[in-house]
């Protein structure tokens, strides 16, 4: 069970370091949003305990107002964190696209003979678009959920160490299962991205030569190749989707 942490770190460091200020704002907003999400249940607890204990109406009204203020503020901070994360993601992926194009322009002619322009475009743009989620939602979802989980466990230990211990074990088992599913699903998605690029390369090449294909009577041949490519793609796509959805089963 190995995670490519070093590769993730180098990739993030290379493309996020130039955006240090935005990344800092994104991290601060994320932390503030998570903190408010942890505070709100405590306010609700105080409200319920006060109501059951016959507390003053003003105290209940104050707690209810504070609950709504914290909830609305938390949503606003979450939106702001998402805004900064999208800015960071697009800036980072655009820089990555530039690096990929520069790298391919320095490759020899044999490489460009093996790969069609449509395939290369899909690799540069399509695959990098997938990485946009890595640069933005990775920080918001993965790191945010991790911090949220730690905060919840701390509060549970504060209430009852036995409940905290049970849920800590459950969380660790869940993390191990997700890591193993990632290792299982990655090869399927690599194959899916490869044939996806081949498909768009095929489309670009033959759509650009439509008149020549019709003039030479090659329409049937191209359609047979098109259907053969779809038949290859379907089982790979199904396996990749099933492997990805398996974490929700």
N, C-alpha and C positions, 0 to 999 in steps of 0.2 A: 504494500500500500504506500506508493510514493507519489507525492505531489510535486510538480515542477515549480516549487516556490522560488527558486533562484531565477528561473526564466521569467516568471511573473514579475519579480522584483526589478530585474534589469529592464524589462519592457516598460513597466510603469515609470521607473525612474527616468528613462531616456526621454519619454514623451510628456511626462507630467512636470518634470523639474522646471522647464521654461515657464510654466503656468503656476508658479509657487503661490502667488497671492490668491488666485482663484481657488486652488486646491485647499488653501488654508481656510478661506471663507466657507467652502463647501463642508469641510470637516467640522468647523465650529457650528454651522447651522444644523448639521446632522446630529452632533452631540447635544445641542440645545433641544432639538425636536425629540430625541430619545429621552432626555431627562424629563421633559414635560409629560411624555407618555407614561413614565414611571410614577410621576407625582400624582397624576389624575386618579388612579385607583386608591391612593391614600386619602385623597379628599373625599372620594365616595365612601370609603370606610368610615371616615370621621362623621360624615353626614348620617350614615345608617346607625352608627353607634349612638350619636347624639339624639336621633329621632327615637330609637328604642329606649334610651335612657330618660326620655322626657325632658330633653334640653330646651333651651330658649329658642323661640321662633327666629329671633334676629341672628342667632348663630347658624341656624339651618339655612336662612336666606343668604347669609354671607358665604357659606360653604357652597351652596348651589351656584351663586354668581361666580365665585372663584373657579368652580368646575368648568363652567362655560367659557370663561375667559382663557383658562389654560388650554382647553380643547381647541378653541379658535386660534389661539396663538400658535399652538403646536402644528395645526394644519397649515398656517401661513409659513412657518419655518420649514415645513416639509416641502412646500411648493418652491420656496426660495432655494432650498438645497437641490431640488431637482433641476431648477433653472441653471444653477452654477454647474451641476454635473453634466448637463447637456452641452453647455458651452465648452467645458473641459474636454468632453468626448469628441465633439466635432473638430476642435482645434488639434487634438492629438491625432485623430484619424486622418485629417488632411495632411499633416506632416508625415504620417506613415505612408500615405499614398504617394507623396512626392519621393520619398526614399525608395519605394518599390519601383516606381517608374524609372528613376535614375539607375537603379540596379539592373533592370531589364534592358535598358538602352545600352548597357556596357556588355551584355552577353553576346556570344558569337552568333553567326547566322544559322547554325545548326539548331539552336534552341528555338528560333523563330520559325523554322521550317516544321518543327515538331508540334508547335502550338499555334492555333488560329488566333487572329486578333480578338474575336469575340470571347474566346476562352480566357485570354489574358486580361481583357477588360473585366470579366466576371470575377477573376481572381483578385484583381486590384481593388475593384469597387465593391463587389458583393461580399467577399471574405472580410474586407476591412470594415464594412458596415456591421458585420457580426461582432467585430471587435469594439465597435462603438458601445455596445452593451457592456462589454468588459470594462471599458474606461469609465463609464458613468454608473450603470446599475450595479456593477460589482461593488463599488464603494457604498452606494446607497442601500442596496439590498443585503449583500453578504456581510459587509462590515457592520452595517446598521443592525441587522438581525443578530449578529454575534454580540454586539454591545448590549442590545435589548435583552438577549438571553442571560448574559452575565448579570445585568441589573435585576432581572426578575429572580434569578437564583439567590442573589444577595438578600433581596427582600424576603424570600421564602425562608432562608436560613435565619433571618431575624425573627420570623414568626415561630417556626418549628424546625429544628435542625433535621429531624427525620424526614419531613416532607421535602426539604431542600436536598437531602442526600438522595432520595428516591428519584427526584426529577433531574438531579445532576447525572446520575447513572443513565437515565433515559435519554438525556440530551447527548451524552458521550456516545451511546450506542447509535443514536440517530446520525451523528456526525460521521462515525465510522461507516455506516451503511451508505450514506450519501457519497462518501469518498470512493467506496468500492463501486457504486453505480457509475460514478464519473469515469473511472478506469474502464468499466465495461462498455459504456456508451461512446466514448471518444473515438475508437476505431470506426464505428459505424458512421459517425458524422463526418469523419475524414473522407471516407469513401463517397458519402452523399455529396459533399462539397466538390469532390473531384468530378463526379459524373454530372453535377449541375453545371460546372464550368464547361465540360465537353458539350453539353446540350446547347448552351447559349453560343458557344463557338460554332457548332453545326448550323444553328439558325442564322447567325450573322453571315457565315460563308455562303450559304445557299440562297438566302434572301437577296444578297448582293449580286447573285448571278442568275436571277430568275429568268431573264430574257434568254440567256445562253442555254439554260436547262430546257426551256420550252422549245427553242429552235432545234436542239439536238435530240428531242424526244426522251429526255432523261427524267421526266417528272415522276414516273412510276418507280424508278430506281431510288430517287431521293425520298419518296414517301415510304418505301420499304425500309430504308435506313432510319428514317424518322421513327417509324413504329418500333423497329428493333431497339433503338436507343431508349424509347419510352418503356419497353418491356424490361430492359436492363435497369432502368432507373427506379421503377415501381417497387420491386422487392427490397432494394437498398434503402429507399425512402421509408418504407414501412418498418424495416428493422431499426433504422435510426430513430424514428418517432416512438416506436415501442420502447426502445432503450431509454430515450429521454423521459417518457411518461412513466417509466417504471418506478421512479422515485416518489410518485404520488400514489402508487398502489398500496 
